[in-house]
Amino acid sequence: MHHIEARPGRRDVPGAQPAAEPITFDGTVGLFTPAEGRARPLAVLFASPWGLEEMCTRKFRRILAERLAQESIGSLRFDYPGTGDALDGISFRPGVETWSETLAAAARLLQQRSGCDRLVIVAQGVGAAVAGRAVEQMSGLEGIAFLAPVVSGRFHIRELSAFSQLINDKLGLKKETEAAIEIAGLSMPPQIVGGLRDIDLMKTDKAPAGNAIVFCRSDRPADSAFAAHLRTFGGNVLEAPFEGYEKLTSNPTVAVVPETVVSRLVSWVAELAPREGAERGPSLPAEASSHQGADYVETAVRFGRDGRLFGIVCKPLTQAAEGKPTVLLMSSGYDRLAGWGRSTVEFARSLAGQGIGSLRFDCANVADSPPVDGHTGQVLYDDVQVADVREAIDFLESRGMAPVVAAGRCSGAYLGFQSALVDPRIVGLVGVNPVVFQWEEGRSVDEALENPVQTLEHYSKRLLEFGTLKRVLRGEINVVQKVAEIFERLAMRAVRPLARAVGGLSARERAVLAGFRALHGRGVPVSLLYSAGDIGLEELAHFFGQDAKGMRRFPNVTFSVVQDSDHNFTPGHARAAYLNALRSVVSSAAKR
């Protein structure tokens, strides 16, 4: 049984494009993007990659789905069991069958929802291996697009193991579980790991589909070799360069969607589905897109103007505790609403177990929420996100779930602070590693993300490392820029006492201090958490002193420093500190 949320009506606000239609099925969440106009007789099913690659490419798949819809082609994307927003408590069988069977179920659902018997699979990374096992359970498969495919599962597991160690070393993290693969707080189930080791697409003995296109990475000969292998079975097999793969998959916050790949892929799919004979898909009854876990029920929703924002409401199975505010969980950067390492999912479900409801959502142009006109580029640290938060609270209020406690990390913490200043329905605030409380007017967000400023302690430590000297000699470090950053930090530290004494020297400083006074005046409990050595501590010290003694003026504010953690609060003990802060602030806000 699948459940579909009612689709909003026609757009009545320019640029307010609706998000995809949420569908829950087989314990997971799917997003169906219907064809615009008269649908072509073909639909697209996405078989996603896993882990950090999946997080980085979330927006990429949403853009592909939107572009396909413009070509009158519907599509469905979804989370594998045990990943993203899928339910917890999954019992995995040996091999990759738990994932491949869900892909096959998604194919049947897409055929029913779109009214199209013919399908194309767009498989990236691990998705290629999963699709390879699922095609025998599918009908009407017209073609497969392979994007940077995992051809040898055994090689991929070795590569992931090495990458995991590299990431942990860079972030200063220790492996916390016995999982064979653990990257950025995500653990691949051992059954899936074992199943992937047995997969080698070069040993397939027949074509998975009559049409195929392989988007090849320039530094991976195995991609082209796989395309050549497919040609031995006949059919129509094409190759295309996967331009910009590294920029797409290195970091979700600075990921660059490769327009050439989007255009080439959409054109290839469209060529397989002529407009002649196009028809509109069936209209299914509207039902709540909900499913439930052990002690929570989640409903995937669209809200805001014309359903432009995608989110998930998580509520206790039993009656929510009376008088407790709802927690509004905001993503950091361009991380999808499931959060870094599924942390937001973890928080939402833990809170539900204690009678506390929550909403996690993607702001416009983040992950699965489409942009609005005029904001198709950078949206971080922009007032447009404050408007998204207000619409989220409007939605919760309409369901009797306001007021709220706002919570977020990094840019999400900034967004929570700024939103609390303009919306009195925010009665509590939890911020993790906010780099700034007020963005400096005229400062480039893109430049700040590409070249993040570090603490003076970080610079002094790196300066003494031999590796830093080698990078300087190779021209990999802009010495002039780094020296300027160091002098800027020194200057800021020098004027701190004067700035605090006069209530701020700049408009930014005055605005931040006025903001804290306003929250204190309203009695809003605020909890700030930082990783030891995080750059955000520089901002805190600028306004409240190196030891934060100046915060005594604001008894509604507490702060703590978590040792042995990274900026993302990846380790379990850091997440526990975050969750405890949420519970504490909710409790304090409920007593007001």
C-alpha positions as CSV (number, residue, x, y, z in Angstrom):
1,M,0.0,0.0,0.0
2,H,1.3,3.4,-0.9
3,H,0.2,6.8,0.3
4,I,0.2,10.0,-1.7
5,E,-0.2,13.5,-0.6
6,A,-2.7,15.7,-2.4
7,R,-1.1,17.9,-5.0
8,P,-1.6,21.6,-4.6
9,G,-3.5,23.4,-7.3
10,R,-2.2,25.8,-9.9
11,R,0.5,28.2,-8.9
12,D,-0.9,31.6,-7.9
13,V,2.4,33.2,-6.9
14,P,5.0,33.8,-9.6
15,G,8.0,31.6,-9.2
16,A,6.4,29.4,-6.5
17,Q,7.0,26.0,-8.0
18,P,5.6,23.1,-6.0
19,A,7.9,20.5,-4.6
20,A,7.6,16.9,-5.7
21,E,4.7,14.7,-4.4
22,P,5.8,12.7,-1.3
23,I,4.8,9.0,-1.4
24,T,5.5,6.5,1.4
25,F,5.8,2.9,0.5
26,D,7.6,-0.2,1.8
27,G,8.8,1.7,4.8
28,T,10.5,4.4,2.9
29,V,9.8,7.9,1.4
30,G,9.6,8.6,-2.4
31,L,9.2,11.8,-4.3
32,F,7.2,11.7,-7.5
33,T,7.6,14.5,-10.0
34,P,4.7,14.4,-12.5
35,A,5.1,15.3,-16.1
36,E,4.1,18.7,-17.2
37,G,1.4,18.9,-19.9
38,R,0.6,15.7,-21.7
39,A,2.9,13.0,-20.4
40,R,5.2,11.1,-22.7
41,P,4.7,7.3,-22.6
42,L,7.8,6.8,-20.4
43,A,8.9,7.5,-16.8
44,V,12.2,7.7,-15.0
45,L,13.2,5.9,-11.8
46,F,16.3,7.1,-9.9
47,A,18.6,4.5,-8.3
48,S,20.7,6.7,-6.0
49,P,24.3,6.4,-4.8
50,W,25.1,5.9,-1.1
51,G,26.6,8.0,1.7
52,L,28.4,11.3,1.1
53,E,27.9,10.9,-2.6
54,E,24.1,10.7,-2.1
55,M,24.1,13.8,0.1
56,C,26.1,15.8,-2.4
57,T,23.9,14.8,-5.4
58,R,20.5,15.2,-3.8
59,K,19.9,18.6,-5.4
60,F,21.3,17.2,-8.7
61,R,18.6,14.5,-8.8
62,R,15.9,17.1,-8.0
63,I,17.0,19.3,-10.8
64,L,17.1,16.3,-13.2
65,A,13.5,15.5,-12.1
66,E,12.4,19.0,-12.7
67,R,14.0,19.2,-16.2
68,L,12.5,15.8,-17.1
69,A,9.1,17.1,-16.0
70,Q,9.5,20.1,-18.3
71,E,10.0,17.5,-21.1
72,S,6.7,15.9,-20.1
73,I,8.4,12.9,-18.4
74,G,7.5,11.9,-14.8
75,S,10.0,10.5,-12.4
76,L,10.4,8.9,-8.9
77,R,13.3,9.1,-6.5
78,F,13.4,7.4,-3.1
79,D,15.6,6.4,-0.2
80,Y,16.9,2.8,0.2
81,P,15.8,1.0,3.4
82,G,17.9,2.1,6.3
83,T,19.0,5.4,4.6
84,G,17.7,8.9,4.5
85,D,14.2,9.3,5.7
86,A,13.3,5.6,5.5
87,L,12.1,3.8,8.7
88,D,14.6,2.4,11.2
89,G,14.6,-1.2,12.5
90,I,15.1,-2.8,9.0
91,S,16.0,-6.4,9.0
92,F,18.5,-6.8,6.2
93,R,18.9,-10.1,4.4
94,P,22.3,-11.2,3.0
95,G,23.3,-9.5,-0.2
96,V,21.8,-6.3,-1.7
97,E,18.4,-7.8,-2.2
98,T,16.8,-5.6,0.5
99,W,17.7,-2.6,-1.6
100,S,17.2,-4.1,-5.1
101,E,13.7,-5.4,-4.1
102,T,12.7,-1.9,-3.0
103,L,14.0,-0.5,-6.3
104,A,11.7,-3.1,-8.1
105,A,8.8,-2.1,-5.9
106,A,9.5,1.6,-6.7
107,A,9.4,0.7,-10.4
108,R,5.9,-0.9,-10.0
109,L,4.7,2.1,-8.1
110,L,6.1,4.5,-10.7
111,Q,4.3,2.6,-13.5
112,Q,1.1,2.8,-11.6
113,R,1.4,6.5,-10.5
114,S,2.6,7.8,-13.9
115,G,0.5,5.5,-16.1
116,C,3.6,4.6,-18.1
117,D,4.6,0.9,-18.6
118,R,8.0,1.9,-20.1
119,L,10.7,2.9,-17.7
120,V,14.3,4.3,-17.7
121,I,16.5,3.9,-14.7
122,V,19.0,6.6,-13.9
123,A,21.6,4.9,-11.7
124,Q,24.5,6.6,-10.0
125,G,27.4,5.0,-8.0
126,V,26.1,2.1,-5.9
127,G,22.8,2.5,-7.7
128,A,24.2,0.8,-10.7
129,A,25.0,-2.3,-8.8
130,V,21.6,-2.3,-7.1
131,A,19.9,-1.8,-10.4
132,G,21.9,-4.7,-11.9
133,R,20.3,-7.0,-9.4
134,A,16.8,-5.5,-9.7
135,V,16.3,-5.6,-13.5
136,E,15.1,-9.2,-13.5
137,Q,12.2,-8.2,-11.3
138,M,11.1,-5.3,-13.6
139,S,9.1,-5.1,-16.7
140,G,9.1,-2.5,-19.5
141,L,12.7,-1.4,-18.9
142,E,13.5,0.8,-21.9
143,G,17.0,1.9,-20.9
144,I,19.5,2.6,-18.2
145,A,21.7,5.6,-17.7
146,F,24.8,4.7,-15.7
147,L,26.4,7.7,-13.9
148,A,29.9,7.0,-12.5
149,P,28.8,3.4,-12.0
150,V,30.1,1.1,-9.4
151,V,31.2,-1.7,-11.7
152,S,33.3,-3.7,-9.3
153,G,31.7,-3.9,-5.8
154,R,34.8,-5.3,-4.3
155,F,37.0,-2.4,-5.5
156,H,34.3,0.1,-4.4
157,I,34.3,-1.3,-0.8
158,R,38.1,-1.0,-0.6
159,E,37.8,2.5,-1.9
160,L,35.1,3.4,0.6
161,S,37.2,2.0,3.4
162,A,40.2,4.1,2.4
163,F,38.0,7.2,2.0
164,S,36.4,6.6,5.4
165,Q,39.8,6.6,7.1
166,L,40.8,9.7,5.1
167,I,37.6,11.6,6.2
168,N,38.0,10.5,9.8
169,D,41.6,11.6,9.9
170,K,40.8,15.0,8.3
171,L,38.0,15.6,10.9
172,G,39.9,14.1,13.8
173,L,37.3,11.4,14.3
174,K,37.4,7.9,15.6
175,K,35.4,5.0,14.2
176,E,32.5,4.5,16.6
177,T,30.8,1.3,15.4
178,E,31.8,-2.2,14.1
179,A,30.4,-1.4,10.7
180,A,32.7,-2.3,7.9
181,I,32.0,1.0,6.2
182,E,31.4,4.2,8.2
183,I,31.6,7.6,6.5
184,A,30.5,11.0,7.8
185,G,28.3,9.4,10.5
186,L,26.7,7.0,8.0
187,S,27.2,3.2,8.3
188,M,26.6,0.8,5.5
189,P,24.8,-2.3,6.7
190,P,27.2,-5.3,6.7
191,Q,24.8,-7.3,4.6
192,I,25.0,-4.7,1.9
193,V,28.8,-4.5,2.2
194,G,29.0,-8.3,1.7
195,G,26.5,-8.2,-1.2
196,L,28.4,-5.5,-3.0
197,R,31.7,-7.5,-2.7
198,D,30.0,-10.2,-4.9
199,I,29.0,-7.8,-7.6
200,D,31.0,-7.4,-10.8
201,L,29.1,-5.8,-13.7
202,M,31.8,-6.8,-16.1
203,K,30.7,-10.4,-15.6
204,T,27.1,-9.8,-16.7
205,D,26.2,-12.1,-19.6
206,K,23.3,-10.1,-21.1
207,A,22.3,-6.5,-21.6
208,P,20.1,-5.1,-18.8
209,A,18.2,-3.0,-21.3
210,G,18.2,-2.3,-25.0
211,N,19.4,1.3,-24.6
212,A,22.2,2.5,-22.3
213,I,24.4,5.5,-21.8
214,V,27.4,5.6,-19.5
215,F,28.6,8.9,-18.1
216,C,32.3,8.2,-17.6
217,R,34.8,9.9,-15.2
218,S,38.0,10.9,-17.0
219,D,40.2,9.2,-14.4
220,R,38.3,5.9,-14.3
221,P,39.1,3.6,-17.2
222,A,36.6,1.1,-15.7
223,D,33.7,3.3,-16.7
224,S,34.6,3.2,-20.4
225,A,35.5,-0.5,-20.2
226,F,32.0,-1.2,-18.8
227,A,30.4,0.7,-21.8
228,A,32.5,-1.4,-24.1
229,H,31.3,-4.6,-22.3
230,L,27.7,-3.5,-22.8
231,R,28.2,-3.1,-26.5
232,T,29.1,-6.7,-26.9
233,F,25.5,-7.6,-26.3
234,G,24.3,-5.3,-29.1
235,G,21.7,-2.6,-28.5
236,N,22.3,1.1,-28.5
237,V,25.1,2.0,-26.0
238,L,26.5,5.5,-25.8
239,E,29.3,7.2,-23.7
240,A,29.4,10.7,-22.4
241,P,31.9,12.5,-20.1
242,F,30.8,13.0,-16.5
243,E,32.1,16.6,-16.5
244,G,32.4,18.2,-13.1
245,Y,32.1,14.9,-11.1
246,E,34.6,16.0,-8.4
247,K,32.9,19.4,-7.9
248,L,29.5,17.7,-7.6
249,T,30.5,15.0,-5.1
250,S,33.1,16.5,-2.8
251,N,31.0,18.5,-0.3
252,P,27.2,19.1,-0.3
253,T,27.6,22.7,0.7
254,V,29.7,23.7,-2.3
255,A,28.5,21.1,-4.8
256,V,28.2,22.4,-8.3
257,V,25.5,20.8,-10.5
258,P,27.0,20.0,-13.9
259,E,24.7,21.6,-16.5
260,T,26.2,19.7,-19.4
261,V,25.4,16.3,-17.7
262,V,21.9,17.4,-16.9
263,S,21.2,18.5,-20.5
264,R,22.8,15.5,-22.1
265,L,20.9,13.0,-19.8
266,V,17.5,14.7,-20.2
267,S,18.0,14.8,-24.0
268,W,18.9,11.1,-24.1
269,V,15.8,10.1,-22.1
270,A,13.6,12.4,-24.2
271,E,14.8,10.7,-27.4
272,L,13.6,7.3,-26.1
273,A,10.1,8.8,-25.5
274,P,8.6,10.5,-28.6
275,R,5.7,12.9,-27.8
276,E,3.4,11.1,-30.2
277,G,0.9,9.1,-28.3
278,A,1.6,11.0,-25.1
279,E,-1.1,10.9,-22.5
280,R,-1.8,12.1,-19.0
281,G,-1.2,9.6,-16.2
282,P,-4.0,8.4,-13.9
283,S,-5.1,10.5,-11.0
284,L,-5.0,8.5,-7.8
285,P,-6.9,9.3,-4.7
286,A,-5.2,11.7,-2.3
287,E,-4.1,10.1,1.0
288,A,-1.8,11.1,3.8
289,S,1.8,10.2,3.0
290,S,2.5,8.7,6.4
291,H,4.2,5.7,7.9
292,Q,5.1,4.7,11.5
293,G,8.0,3.3,13.4
294,A,8.3,1.9,16.9
295,D,7.1,5.0,18.8
296,Y,6.6,7.6,16.1
297,V,4.6,8.4,13.0
298,E,6.0,10.5,10.2
299,T,4.1,12.3,7.5
300,A,5.9,13.7,4.4
301,V,4.4,17.0,3.5
302,R,4.5,20.0,1.1
303,F,3.7,23.3,2.6
304,G,4.1,27.1,2.0
305,R,2.9,28.9,-1.0
306,D,1.6,26.3,-3.5
307,G,3.4,23.5,-1.6
308,R,6.8,24.8,-2.6
309,L,8.7,23.4,0.5
310,F,9.2,19.7,1.3
311,G,9.4,18.5,4.9
312,I,8.6,15.7,7.3
313,V,6.5,16.0,10.4
314,C,7.4,13.5,13.1
315,K,5.0,13.0,16.0
316,P,4.7,10.6,18.9
317,L,2.5,7.6,18.3
318,T,0.8,8.4,21.6
319,Q,-0.6,11.8,22.5
320,A,2.1,14.5,22.5
321,A,3.0,15.9,25.9
322,E,0.7,18.8,26.6
323,G,2.2,22.3,26.5
324,K,5.4,21.2,24.8
325,P,6.5,23.3,21.8
326,T,7.3,21.6,18.4
327,V,10.9,21.5,17.4
328,L,11.7,23.0,14.0
329,L,14.9,21.3,12.7
330,M,16.7,23.2,10.1
331,S,19.4,21.8,7.8
332,S,23.0,23.0,7.7
333,G,24.2,24.4,4.4
334,Y,22.9,22.3,1.6
335,D,22.5,19.1,3.6
336,R,19.2,17.4,2.9
337,L,16.6,17.4,5.7
338,A,17.7,14.0,7.0
339,G,20.8,15.8,8.3
340,W,24.5,15.1,8.3
341,G,24.9,11.4,9.0
342,R,21.0,11.2,9.4
343,S,21.4,13.1,12.6
344,T,18.2,15.1,12.1
345,V,16.2,11.9,11.6
346,E,17.8,10.5,14.8
347,F,16.8,13.7,16.8
348,A,13.3,13.8,15.4
349,R,12.5,10.2,16.3
350,S,14.2,10.4,19.7
351,L,12.1,13.5,20.6
352,A,9.0,11.7,19.5
353,G,9.7,9.0,21.9
354,Q,9.5,11.6,24.7
355,G,6.3,13.1,23.5
356,I,7.8,16.0,21.4
357,G,6.8,16.6,17.8
358,S,9.1,18.1,15.1
359,L,9.3,19.3,11.6
360,R,12.4,18.9,9.5
361,F,12.4,20.6,6.1
362,D,14.5,21.8,3.1
363,C,14.6,25.5,2.5
364,A,14.0,26.7,-1.1
365,N,16.8,25.6,-3.4
366,V,18.2,23.2,-0.9
367,A,18.0,19.5,-1.7
368,D,14.3,18.6,-2.5
369,S,12.7,22.1,-2.2
370,P,12.8,23.9,-5.6
371,P,14.0,27.6,-5.8
372,V,11.8,30.6,-6.2
373,D,12.5,33.2,-8.9
374,G,15.3,35.5,-8.1
375,H,16.9,33.0,-5.7
376,T,18.1,30.3,-8.0
377,G,21.7,30.7,-6.8
378,Q,23.2,31.0,-3.3
379,V,20.5,31.1,-0.6
380,L,22.6,30.6,2.6
381,Y,22.7,33.5,5.0
382,D,20.0,35.2,2.9
383,D,16.7,36.6,4.2
384,V,14.8,34.4,1.7
385,Q,15.5,31.5,4.2
386,V,13.9,33.5,7.0
387,A,10.8,33.7,4.9
388,D,10.9,29.9,4.5
389,V,11.1,29.5,8.3
390,R,8.0,31.7,8.8
391,E,6.1,29.6,6.3
392,A,7.1,26.5,8.1
393,I,5.8,28.0,11.4
394,D,2.6,29.1,9.6
395,F,2.1,25.4,8.5
396,L,2.7,24.1,12.0
397,E,0.4,26.7,13.5
398,S,-2.3,25.6,11.1
399,R,-2.0,22.1,12.5
400,G,-2.0,23.2,16.1
401,M,1.7,22.6,16.5
402,A,3.0,26.1,17.3
403,P,4.9,27.6,19.1
404,V,8.2,26.2,18.2
405,V,11.8,25.7,19.3
406,A,14.2,26.4,16.4
407,A,17.3,24.3,16.1
408,G,20.2,24.1,13.6
409,R,23.9,23.8,13.1
410,C,26.3,26.3,11.4
411,S,24.1,28.2,8.8
412,G,21.1,26.5,10.4
413,A,22.0,28.0,13.8
414,Y,22.4,31.4,12.1
415,L,19.0,31.0,10.5
416,G,17.4,30.0,13.8
417,F,18.8,33.1,15.5
418,Q,17.7,35.5,12.8
419,S,14.2,33.9,12.5
420,A,13.7,34.1,16.3
421,L,14.3,37.9,16.2
422,V,11.4,38.4,13.8
423,D,8.9,35.7,14.7
424,P,7.7,35.6,18.3
425,R,6.3,32.1,17.8
426,I,9.9,30.9,18.2
427,V,10.0,30.4,22.0
428,G,13.3,28.6,22.3
429,L,16.6,28.3,20.3
430,V,19.4,25.7,20.1
431,G,22.4,26.7,17.9
432,V,25.3,24.4,17.2
433,N,28.6,26.0,15.9
434,P,27.1,29.2,14.5
435,V,30.0,30.8,12.6
436,V,28.3,34.2,12.8
437,F,25.1,35.7,14.3
438,Q,24.8,38.4,11.7
439,W,26.1,38.2,8.2
440,E,28.4,41.1,7.3
441,E,26.8,43.2,4.5
442,G,28.7,42.9,1.2
443,R,30.6,39.8,2.2
444,S,30.5,37.1,-0.4
445,V,28.9,33.9,0.8
446,D,30.4,31.9,-2.0
447,E,33.9,33.2,-1.3
448,A,33.5,32.4,2.4
449,L,32.4,28.8,1.7
450,E,35.2,28.2,-0.8
451,N,37.9,29.7,1.5
452,P,36.7,29.4,5.1
453,V,38.5,31.5,7.7
454,Q,40.1,29.6,10.5
455,T,41.1,30.5,14.1
456,L,44.5,32.0,14.9
457,E,45.3,28.8,16.8
458,H,44.6,26.8,13.7
459,Y,46.9,29.0,11.6
460,S,49.7,28.8,14.1
461,K,49.5,25.0,14.3
462,R,49.4,24.6,10.5
463,L,52.3,27.0,10.0
464,L,54.7,24.7,11.8
465,E,53.7,21.6,9.7
466,F,56.0,20.5,7.0
467,G,53.0,19.7,4.7
468,T,52.0,23.4,4.8
469,L,55.4,24.5,3.6
470,K,55.2,22.1,0.7
471,R,51.7,23.4,-0.3
472,V,53.0,27.0,-0.2
473,L,55.9,26.0,-2.5
474,R,53.6,24.3,-4.9
475,G,51.4,27.4,-5.0
476,E,48.4,25.6,-3.5
477,I,48.0,28.2,-0.7
478,N,47.4,31.9,-1.3
479,V,49.9,33.3,1.2
480,V,48.8,36.9,0.7
481,Q,45.2,36.0,1.4
482,K,46.1,33.9,4.5
483,V,48.3,36.7,5.9
484,A,45.4,39.2,5.4
485,E,43.1,36.8,7.3
486,I,45.5,36.5,10.2
487,F,45.8,40.3,10.5
488,E,42.0,40.6,10.3
489,R,41.7,38.1,13.2
490,L,44.3,40.0,15.2
491,A,42.6,43.3,14.6
492,M,39.2,41.9,15.7
493,R,40.7,40.5,18.9
494,A,42.3,43.9,19.6
495,V,39.0,45.8,19.4
496,R,36.9,43.3,21.3
497,P,37.0,45.1,24.7
498,L,36.1,48.4,23.2
499,A,33.3,47.0,21.0
500,R,31.7,45.3,24.0
501,A,32.1,48.4,26.2
502,V,30.2,50.7,23.8
503,G,27.6,48.1,22.7
504,G,29.2,47.6,19.3
505,L,31.4,49.6,16.9
506,S,29.8,48.5,13.7
507,A,26.2,48.1,12.6
508,R,26.7,44.3,12.6
509,E,27.9,44.3,16.2
510,R,25.1,46.5,17.4
511,A,22.5,44.3,15.6
512,V,23.8,41.1,17.2
513,L,23.9,42.6,20.8
514,A,20.4,44.1,20.2
515,G,19.2,40.7,19.1
516,F,20.4,39.0,22.3
517,R,18.8,41.7,24.3
518,A,15.5,41.2,22.5
519,L,15.5,37.4,23.1
520,H,16.4,38.0,26.8
521,G,13.5,40.5,27.0
522,R,11.1,37.9,25.6
523,G,12.5,35.2,28.0
524,V,13.5,32.9,25.1
525,P,15.8,30.1,26.4
526,V,18.9,29.9,24.1
527,S,21.4,27.1,24.2
528,L,24.7,27.4,22.2
529,L,27.0,24.4,21.6
530,Y,30.4,24.5,20.1
531,S,33.1,22.0,19.1
532,A,36.4,22.6,20.8
533,G,38.5,24.9,18.6
534,D,35.6,25.7,16.2
535,I,35.8,29.0,14.3
536,G,32.4,29.9,15.8
537,L,34.0,30.4,19.2
538,E,35.8,33.5,17.7
539,E,32.4,35.1,17.1
540,L,31.2,34.2,20.6
541,A,34.4,35.6,22.2
542,H,34.1,38.8,20.1
543,F,30.7,39.6,21.7
544,F,31.1,38.0,25.1
545,G,34.8,37.7,25.9
546,Q,37.3,34.8,25.6
547,D,35.7,33.0,28.5
548,A,32.1,34.2,27.6
549,K,31.8,36.1,30.9
550,G,29.8,38.8,29.1
551,M,27.0,36.3,28.7
552,R,26.1,36.7,32.3
553,R,24.0,39.7,31.2
554,F,21.8,37.2,29.4
555,P,20.7,34.5,31.9
556,N,18.4,33.0,29.3
557,V,21.5,32.0,27.3
558,T,23.7,29.0,28.1
559,F,26.7,27.7,26.2
560,S,28.9,24.6,26.3
561,V,32.0,23.3,24.5
562,V,32.1,19.7,23.3
563,Q,35.5,18.1,23.2
564,D,36.7,15.6,20.5
565,S,34.1,16.7,18.0
566,D,34.1,18.1,14.5
567,H,32.2,21.1,13.1
568,N,29.4,18.7,12.0
569,F,28.9,17.2,15.5
570,T,29.5,13.7,13.9
571,P,30.5,11.7,17.0
572,G,27.8,10.0,19.1
573,H,28.7,12.0,22.2
574,A,28.3,15.3,20.3
575,R,24.9,14.3,19.0
576,A,23.9,13.3,22.5
577,A,24.9,16.8,23.8
578,Y,22.8,18.3,21.0
579,L,19.8,16.2,21.8
580,N,20.1,16.9,25.5
581,A,20.1,20.6,24.7
582,L,17.0,20.2,22.6
583,R,15.2,18.5,25.5
584,S,16.3,21.1,28.0
585,V,15.2,24.1,25.9
586,V,11.9,22.4,25.1
587,S,11.3,21.9,28.8
588,S,12.3,25.4,29.7
589,A,10.1,26.9,26.9
590,A,7.1,24.8,28.1
591,K,7.4,26.2,31.6
592,R,7.0,29.8,30.4
